[in-house]
Amino acid sequence: MIGPTLIILILPLCLFLFFLWRIPPLKKVQKNEKLHVSFVHLDMGLGELTAFRSKVTAHTEVQIGGAERLVVDAVVSLQNLGHTVEIWTTNHPKDHCFSETLTRIPMVVSGRFIPHHISGRFQSLLSTIRMAWLSLSLVLSHPINGYPQVIVVDGVSTCIPLLKLSGRKVLFYCHHPDLLLVRKKTGALRQQYRAVMNYLEEATTACADRIVVNSQYTGLRFRQSFPRLTETPEVVYPCVNIQVLDGLIQHRTELPIPREKKVFLSINRFDPAKKVETAVRAFSHLVDEMKKNGEDTSHLLLLVAGGYDPTVAANRDYHRLLISIAEESGIQQDTIARGERGQLIGADSWRRCGVVFLPDISDDMKMNLLCRAEALLYTPSLEHFGIVPVEAMVARCPIIAVNDGGLLETVTNDEKQGYLCPSGDFKMFSEKMKHLLQHSDVAERMGRNGRERAIRLFSLETLGQTLDRILTFLASH
């Protein structure tokens, strides 16, 4: 019995070593030579299931696709420069993904059979297993498909040592250290489990040939989380596709909002972490202050829009909380569901209400609202980056946001693109809202400055040029 058992154990190892032996050595890239790049990302679905914890990438599942959007934009930006790029992932539902992954981006799916969690537990462990399977699939199958010269890992670092077996350089893009995104629990077993996963995250991150982060704030949190790592990550900002957004702006339809209305806009997921109540309270305070001065407030309107899943209790509960805050302030409110927006022309909510909730808006509706708004009220605190303010800049919409986290890099603190206020300080938000109402020239100047900044720092072209420089350097050294 020992002989067959040894054969069963040794044969897979021999096959694995044989495949590794067949991997051709990496040749140095010549000047102006185009690269073959593989992106590795855990899940390219747009929130097929609900997450049990908040995380922006390489997680179980998410409700929004911020990290997935970055991967798609990065791939497209490199393709535009002539590079050959594909995405490797464990999940790519064709009815719930970004359109570019169905048309222009080659997709390779492996490991979807591995569960995302077991009764809501062991998500990090199972994500690690899924990424390990995906990485081995990439390493062992490329003798047929052709080997990449550089591999970009997005989010989950634990697969990096396996990918290094191919002899290729690995770039790791960190959105936020995983250990900062899990819920804190006091159980001894849970603490030991997290200690192991945290150690694996730090040890495997150190294996990357280059590490980049999405903001200076994330870089700071990265160094605090991994003090043993000596490398200082380079900042590679996410981007927006300005050409696509301009197309949405150019072909937008006129909203049924009365022309005399002065609209303030909040765009965020319906989630307590986004602190949207600050926007509602700021609007209420603005109305109260203007009424005290004998001013008319019937022309003011706050639109609260964003991601909403009716199957998620947290989304439903937070929506009800926001409604109650508006009602307690004596402001009429209404909610217009996405399925009802075809009849918006005849709706009287725009005239009757001070606050209107628009759950689950589309991209074209979002840009339409940003073009119509006097200002975007962006209330989340300690955001890693914040893509919505950049979209507002493209639409020439001034921004009133929180003065911490990555927003200090998105919106400068010199009042050129908008205003930054302390987190939760609805009175200061209200003060800045009134200032913009009274000084339209300031709002117009902020809109111009914001668009110029978005084009300079956060465009698809800028992202592509930055990645091209980093990846070419890795492949040629």
C-alpha positions as CSV (number, residue, x, y, z in Angstrom):
1,M,0.0,0.0,0.0
2,I,2.9,2.3,0.6
3,G,4.0,2.3,-3.1
4,P,0.7,3.4,-4.6
5,T,0.3,6.0,-1.9
6,L,3.7,7.5,-2.7
7,I,2.8,7.5,-6.4
8,I,-0.4,9.3,-5.7
9,L,1.4,11.9,-3.6
10,I,4.5,12.4,-5.8
11,L,2.8,12.3,-9.2
12,P,1.0,15.7,-8.8
13,L,4.2,17.3,-7.5
14,C,6.2,15.9,-10.5
15,L,3.6,17.3,-12.9
16,F,3.7,20.7,-11.2
17,L,7.5,20.8,-11.3
18,F,7.3,19.8,-15.0
19,F,5.0,22.7,-15.8
20,L,7.3,25.0,-13.9
21,W,10.3,23.7,-15.8
22,R,8.5,24.5,-19.1
23,I,8.0,28.1,-18.2
24,P,10.4,30.1,-20.5
25,P,12.7,32.6,-18.8
26,L,11.7,36.2,-18.8
27,K,13.4,38.2,-21.5
28,K,14.3,41.9,-20.9
29,V,11.9,44.2,-22.6
30,Q,13.4,46.3,-25.3
31,K,12.8,50.1,-25.6
32,N,9.2,50.9,-26.8
33,E,8.3,47.2,-26.8
34,K,4.7,46.5,-25.9
35,L,4.0,44.3,-22.9
36,H,1.8,41.3,-22.1
37,V,0.2,41.9,-18.7
38,S,-2.1,39.7,-16.6
39,F,-4.4,41.3,-14.0
40,V,-5.4,39.0,-11.1
41,H,-8.6,40.1,-9.3
42,L,-10.7,38.0,-7.0
43,D,-14.2,38.9,-8.3
44,M,-15.2,40.9,-11.3
45,G,-18.9,40.8,-10.5
46,L,-20.8,43.9,-9.4
47,G,-22.1,42.7,-6.0
48,E,-23.7,39.4,-6.8
49,L,-24.0,38.7,-3.1
50,T,-24.0,40.9,-0.1
51,A,-20.7,41.4,1.8
52,F,-20.7,40.6,5.5
53,R,-18.0,43.2,6.0
54,S,-17.1,46.4,4.3
55,K,-14.2,46.2,1.8
56,V,-13.4,47.8,-1.5
57,T,-11.6,44.9,-3.2
58,A,-10.6,41.3,-3.2
59,H,-13.4,40.4,-0.8
60,T,-16.3,38.0,-0.6
61,E,-18.7,40.1,-2.6
62,V,-19.5,43.8,-2.6
63,Q,-22.6,46.0,-3.4
64,I,-20.6,48.4,-5.6
65,G,-17.8,47.9,-8.0
66,G,-15.2,50.5,-7.1
67,A,-12.2,48.2,-7.2
68,E,-13.5,46.4,-10.1
69,R,-14.0,49.7,-12.0
70,L,-10.4,50.5,-11.3
71,V,-9.2,47.2,-12.7
72,V,-11.3,47.7,-15.9
73,D,-10.0,51.3,-16.3
74,A,-6.4,50.2,-15.8
75,V,-6.7,47.4,-18.4
76,V,-8.4,49.7,-20.9
77,S,-5.8,52.4,-20.3
78,L,-3.0,50.0,-21.1
79,Q,-4.8,48.5,-24.1
80,N,-5.1,52.1,-25.5
81,L,-1.3,52.2,-25.4
82,G,-1.0,49.0,-27.4
83,H,-0.3,46.5,-24.6
84,T,-1.8,43.0,-24.5
85,V,-3.8,42.7,-21.3
86,E,-6.2,40.2,-19.8
87,I,-8.0,39.7,-16.5
88,W,-7.9,36.5,-14.4
89,T,-10.7,36.2,-11.9
90,T,-12.7,33.6,-9.9
91,N,-16.1,35.1,-10.8
92,H,-17.4,37.0,-13.9
93,P,-21.2,36.9,-14.1
94,K,-22.0,38.1,-17.6
95,D,-25.4,39.6,-16.5
96,H,-23.8,41.6,-13.7
97,C,-20.5,43.1,-14.8
98,F,-18.9,46.1,-16.5
99,S,-19.6,46.1,-20.3
100,E,-15.9,46.4,-21.2
101,T,-15.4,42.8,-19.8
102,L,-17.9,41.5,-22.3
103,T,-16.5,43.3,-25.3
104,R,-12.8,44.4,-25.4
105,I,-11.2,42.7,-22.4
106,P,-10.2,39.0,-22.5
107,M,-11.5,37.3,-19.3
108,V,-10.2,34.0,-17.8
109,V,-12.4,32.6,-15.0
110,S,-11.1,29.8,-12.7
111,G,-12.2,28.7,-9.2
112,R,-15.8,29.8,-9.1
113,F,-16.8,26.5,-7.5
114,I,-15.0,27.4,-4.3
115,P,-17.5,29.0,-1.8
116,H,-17.2,32.6,-0.8
117,H,-17.9,31.9,2.9
118,I,-19.3,29.2,5.2
119,S,-22.3,30.6,7.0
120,G,-20.9,34.1,6.8
121,R,-17.5,33.0,8.3
122,F,-14.0,32.3,7.0
123,Q,-14.2,34.9,4.2
124,S,-10.5,35.8,4.3
125,L,-9.4,32.2,4.3
126,L,-11.7,31.2,1.5
127,S,-10.7,34.3,-0.5
128,T,-7.1,33.2,0.0
129,I,-7.9,29.7,-1.3
130,R,-9.8,31.0,-4.3
131,M,-6.9,33.3,-5.2
132,A,-4.4,30.4,-4.7
133,W,-6.4,28.3,-7.1
134,L,-6.6,31.2,-9.6
135,S,-2.9,31.8,-9.4
136,L,-2.0,28.2,-10.0
137,S,-4.3,28.2,-12.9
138,L,-2.5,31.2,-14.4
139,V,0.9,29.7,-13.8
140,L,0.2,26.2,-15.1
141,S,-2.1,27.1,-18.1
142,H,0.0,29.8,-19.7
143,P,2.2,27.4,-21.7
144,I,-0.8,27.3,-24.0
145,N,-1.9,30.9,-23.8
146,G,1.5,32.6,-23.6
147,Y,3.2,34.0,-20.6
148,P,2.7,37.5,-19.4
149,Q,5.8,39.6,-18.7
150,V,4.2,41.3,-15.7
151,I,1.4,40.3,-13.3
152,V,-0.7,42.9,-11.5
153,V,-2.4,41.6,-8.3
154,D,-5.3,43.8,-7.1
155,G,-6.4,43.6,-3.5
156,V,-5.5,40.1,-2.1
157,S,-1.8,39.6,-1.6
158,T,-1.7,36.0,-0.4
159,C,-1.4,34.7,-4.0
160,I,1.8,36.6,-4.8
161,P,4.3,33.8,-3.8
162,L,2.5,31.4,-6.1
163,L,2.6,33.8,-9.0
164,K,6.3,34.4,-8.4
165,L,6.9,30.7,-9.3
166,S,6.4,31.8,-12.9
167,G,9.5,33.9,-12.6
168,R,7.5,37.0,-13.6
169,K,7.5,40.4,-11.9
170,V,4.5,41.1,-9.7
171,L,3.0,44.5,-9.0
172,F,0.6,44.7,-6.1
173,Y,-2.1,47.4,-6.0
174,C,-3.3,48.0,-2.5
175,H,-6.6,49.8,-1.9
176,H,-6.5,49.4,1.9
177,P,-4.8,46.8,4.2
178,D,-7.2,44.0,4.8
179,L,-6.5,43.9,8.5
180,L,-8.1,47.3,8.9
181,L,-11.3,46.3,7.1
182,V,-12.4,43.4,9.2
183,R,-14.7,43.6,12.2
184,K,-13.1,43.5,15.6
185,K,-14.0,40.4,17.7
186,T,-12.9,39.5,21.1
187,G,-13.1,35.7,20.9
188,A,-9.7,34.0,21.5
189,L,-10.1,31.6,18.5
190,R,-11.1,34.5,16.3
191,Q,-8.1,36.6,17.4
192,Q,-5.7,33.7,16.6
193,Y,-7.4,33.2,13.2
194,R,-7.0,36.9,12.4
195,A,-3.4,37.0,13.7
196,V,-2.5,34.2,11.2
197,M,-4.4,35.9,8.3
198,N,-2.8,39.3,9.2
199,Y,0.7,37.7,9.2
200,L,0.1,36.1,5.9
201,E,-1.1,39.4,4.4
202,E,2.1,41.2,5.5
203,A,4.5,38.4,4.6
204,T,3.0,37.9,1.1
205,T,2.7,41.6,0.4
206,A,6.5,41.8,1.0
207,C,7.0,39.3,-1.9
208,A,5.8,41.8,-4.5
209,D,8.4,43.4,-6.7
210,R,6.6,46.7,-6.5
211,I,3.7,48.0,-4.4
212,V,1.4,50.9,-5.3
213,V,-1.5,52.4,-3.4
214,N,-4.5,54.5,-4.4
215,S,-3.7,57.6,-2.3
216,Q,-1.2,59.1,0.1
217,Y,-3.7,58.4,2.9
218,T,-3.7,54.7,2.0
219,G,0.1,54.8,1.9
220,L,0.1,56.1,5.4
221,R,-2.3,53.4,6.6
222,F,-0.2,50.9,4.8
223,R,3.0,51.9,6.6
224,Q,1.1,51.9,9.9
225,S,-0.3,48.4,9.3
226,F,2.9,46.8,8.0
227,P,5.8,48.4,10.0
228,R,8.2,45.7,9.0
229,L,7.9,46.5,5.3
230,T,10.6,49.0,4.3
231,E,9.2,49.9,0.8
232,T,7.4,53.2,0.5
233,P,4.5,52.5,-1.9
234,E,4.1,54.8,-4.9
235,V,0.7,56.5,-5.3
236,V,-1.3,55.6,-8.5
237,Y,-4.6,57.4,-8.4
238,P,-7.7,55.7,-9.7
239,C,-9.3,57.5,-12.7
240,V,-12.5,58.3,-14.5
241,N,-13.0,57.9,-18.2
242,I,-13.6,61.6,-19.0
243,Q,-14.5,60.8,-22.6
244,V,-17.3,58.5,-21.6
245,L,-18.5,60.9,-18.9
246,D,-18.5,63.7,-21.4
247,G,-20.6,61.6,-23.7
248,L,-23.2,61.0,-20.9
249,I,-23.2,64.7,-20.2
250,Q,-23.6,65.7,-23.9
251,H,-26.5,63.3,-24.5
252,R,-28.3,63.8,-21.2
253,T,-32.0,64.4,-21.1
254,E,-33.5,67.3,-19.3
255,L,-34.6,66.5,-15.8
256,P,-38.2,67.3,-14.7
257,I,-36.8,69.5,-11.9
258,P,-38.3,73.0,-12.1
259,R,-35.7,75.5,-13.4
260,E,-36.1,77.7,-10.4
261,K,-35.0,75.0,-8.0
262,K,-31.5,75.2,-6.5
263,V,-30.3,71.6,-6.1
264,F,-27.8,70.2,-3.7
265,L,-26.8,66.6,-4.3
266,S,-25.6,63.8,-2.1
267,I,-24.4,60.6,-3.9
268,N,-23.4,57.7,-1.6
269,R,-24.4,54.2,-0.8
270,F,-27.4,54.1,1.7
271,D,-25.1,52.9,4.5
272,P,-24.4,54.4,8.0
273,A,-20.7,54.5,7.2
274,K,-21.3,57.1,4.6
275,K,-22.8,59.6,7.1
276,V,-25.4,60.9,4.7
277,E,-27.4,62.3,7.6
278,T,-24.8,65.1,7.7
279,A,-26.1,66.3,4.3
280,V,-29.8,66.1,5.4
281,R,-29.1,68.0,8.6
282,A,-27.0,70.6,6.8
283,F,-29.9,71.2,4.4
284,S,-32.4,71.4,7.2
285,H,-30.1,73.9,9.0
286,L,-29.8,76.0,5.8
287,V,-33.6,76.1,5.5
288,D,-34.1,77.1,9.1
289,E,-31.5,79.8,9.0
290,M,-33.0,81.3,5.8
291,K,-36.5,81.2,7.3
292,K,-35.3,83.0,10.4
293,N,-34.0,85.8,8.1
294,G,-37.3,86.0,6.3
295,E,-36.0,84.4,3.1
296,D,-37.9,82.2,0.8
297,T,-36.8,78.5,0.8
298,S,-39.3,77.0,-1.6
299,H,-36.6,77.0,-4.3
300,L,-34.2,74.7,-2.4
301,L,-34.0,71.0,-3.1
302,L,-31.8,68.2,-1.7
303,L,-31.4,65.1,-3.7
304,V,-30.1,62.0,-1.9
305,A,-29.0,59.5,-4.4
306,G,-26.8,56.4,-4.5
307,G,-26.5,52.6,-4.3
308,Y,-29.4,50.8,-2.6
309,D,-30.2,47.1,-2.4
310,P,-33.7,46.5,-1.0
311,T,-32.6,43.0,0.1
312,V,-30.0,44.4,2.5
313,A,-31.4,45.3,5.9
314,A,-28.8,48.0,6.6
315,N,-29.8,49.8,3.4
316,R,-33.5,49.8,4.3
317,D,-32.9,50.8,7.9
318,Y,-30.6,53.7,6.9
319,H,-33.1,54.9,4.3
320,R,-35.8,55.0,7.0
321,L,-33.4,56.9,9.4
322,L,-32.8,59.6,6.7
323,I,-36.5,59.9,6.1
324,S,-37.1,60.4,9.9
325,I,-34.4,63.0,10.1
326,A,-36.0,65.0,7.3
327,E,-39.5,64.7,8.8
328,E,-38.3,65.7,12.3
329,S,-37.0,68.9,10.7
330,G,-40.4,69.6,9.2
331,I,-39.2,69.1,5.6
332,Q,-41.4,67.3,3.2
333,Q,-39.7,64.3,1.6
334,D,-40.4,61.6,-1.0
335,T,-38.7,58.6,-2.4
336,I,-38.8,57.9,-6.1
337,A,-37.7,54.3,-7.0
338,R,-35.7,53.5,-10.1
339,G,-38.6,51.7,-11.7
340,E,-40.9,54.7,-11.3
341,R,-38.6,57.2,-13.0
342,G,-40.3,56.9,-16.4
343,Q,-43.2,58.8,-15.0
344,L,-41.1,61.6,-13.4
345,I,-42.3,64.2,-15.8
346,G,-45.7,64.3,-14.2
347,A,-44.5,63.9,-10.6
348,D,-45.0,66.8,-8.2
349,S,-42.3,65.7,-5.8
350,W,-39.9,68.2,-7.2
351,R,-42.1,71.1,-6.4
352,R,-43.7,69.8,-3.2
353,C,-40.7,68.4,-1.4
354,G,-37.5,69.7,0.1
355,V,-35.8,66.3,0.1
356,V,-36.1,63.6,-2.5
357,F,-34.5,60.2,-2.2
358,L,-33.3,58.5,-5.5
359,P,-32.1,55.0,-4.6
360,D,-30.0,53.0,-7.1
361,I,-29.3,55.6,-9.8
362,S,-27.7,54.8,-13.2
363,D,-24.4,56.4,-14.4
364,D,-26.2,58.6,-16.9
365,M,-28.6,59.8,-14.2
366,K,-25.7,60.5,-11.9
367,M,-23.9,62.7,-14.4
368,N,-27.2,64.4,-15.2
369,L,-27.7,65.2,-11.6
370,L,-24.1,66.5,-11.1
371,C,-24.6,68.8,-14.0
372,R,-27.8,70.2,-12.5
373,A,-26.5,70.6,-8.9
374,E,-25.2,73.7,-7.2
375,A,-22.8,71.5,-5.3
376,L,-22.1,67.9,-4.3
377,L,-22.3,67.2,-0.6
378,Y,-19.8,64.4,0.1
379,T,-20.0,63.3,3.7
380,P,-18.1,60.0,4.2
381,S,-15.1,60.2,6.6
382,L,-11.7,58.6,6.1
383,E,-12.4,57.6,2.5
384,H,-9.4,55.8,0.8
385,F,-9.9,58.0,-2.3
386,G,-13.4,59.0,-3.3
387,I,-14.3,58.7,-7.0
388,V,-17.6,60.6,-6.9
389,P,-15.9,64.0,-6.2
390,V,-13.8,63.4,-9.3
391,E,-16.9,62.7,-11.4
392,A,-18.3,65.9,-10.0
393,M,-15.2,67.8,-11.1
394,V,-15.7,66.5,-14.6
395,A,-19.3,67.8,-14.6
396,R,-18.0,71.2,-13.3
397,C,-19.9,70.7,-10.0
398,P,-18.4,72.3,-6.8
399,I,-17.7,70.0,-3.9
400,I,-18.4,70.3,-0.2
401,A,-16.6,67.4,1.5
402,V,-15.0,66.1,4.6
403,N,-11.4,67.3,5.4
404,D,-9.8,63.9,6.0
405,G,-8.6,60.7,4.3
406,G,-8.0,60.6,0.6
407,L,-10.4,63.5,0.0
408,L,-7.5,65.8,1.0
409,E,-5.9,64.7,-2.3
410,T,-9.0,64.7,-4.4
411,V,-10.2,68.1,-3.3
412,T,-7.4,70.5,-2.4
413,N,-7.8,72.5,0.8
414,D,-7.3,75.9,-0.9
415,E,-11.0,76.3,-1.9
416,K,-10.2,76.0,-5.6
417,Q,-12.5,73.1,-6.4
418,G,-14.8,73.3,-3.3
419,Y,-14.8,73.4,0.5
420,L,-13.6,70.9,3.1
421,C,-15.3,70.7,6.5
422,P,-14.8,68.7,9.6
423,S,-16.6,65.3,9.6
424,G,-20.2,65.6,10.8
425,D,-20.1,69.4,11.1
426,F,-23.5,70.0,9.4
427,K,-23.5,73.7,10.4
428,M,-20.3,74.3,8.4
429,F,-21.6,72.3,5.5
430,S,-24.7,74.6,5.7
431,E,-22.6,77.7,5.8
432,K,-20.7,76.7,2.7
433,M,-23.9,75.8,0.9
434,K,-25.3,79.3,1.5
435,H,-22.1,80.9,0.4
436,L,-22.3,79.1,-3.0
437,L,-26.0,80.2,-3.3
438,Q,-25.0,83.8,-2.8
439,H,-21.9,83.8,-5.0
440,S,-22.5,82.1,-8.3
441,D,-19.2,83.4,-9.7
442,V,-17.4,81.4,-7.0
443,A,-19.3,78.2,-7.9
444,E,-18.5,78.7,-11.6
445,R,-14.8,79.2,-10.9
446,M,-14.7,76.1,-8.7
447,G,-16.3,74.1,-11.5
448,R,-13.7,75.2,-14.0
449,N,-10.8,74.5,-11.6
450,G,-12.2,71.1,-10.7
451,R,-12.5,69.9,-14.3
452,E,-8.9,71.1,-15.0
453,R,-7.7,69.1,-12.0
454,A,-9.6,66.0,-13.0
455,I,-8.1,66.0,-16.5
456,R,-4.6,66.6,-15.1
457,L,-4.5,64.0,-12.3
458,F,-7.4,61.6,-12.6
459,S,-7.9,60.8,-16.3
460,L,-7.7,57.5,-18.1
461,E,-4.7,58.7,-20.0
462,T,-2.8,59.7,-16.8
463,L,-3.5,56.3,-15.3
464,G,-2.3,54.5,-18.4
465,Q,0.9,56.6,-18.6
466,T,1.7,55.9,-14.9
467,L,1.1,52.2,-15.2
468,D,3.0,52.0,-18.5
469,R,6.1,53.6,-16.8
470,I,6.0,51.3,-13.7
471,L,5.3,48.0,-15.6
472,T,7.9,48.7,-18.3
473,F,10.5,49.4,-15.6
474,L,9.6,46.1,-13.9
475,A,9.7,44.1,-17.1
476,S,13.1,45.5,-18.2
477,H,15.0,45.1,-14.9
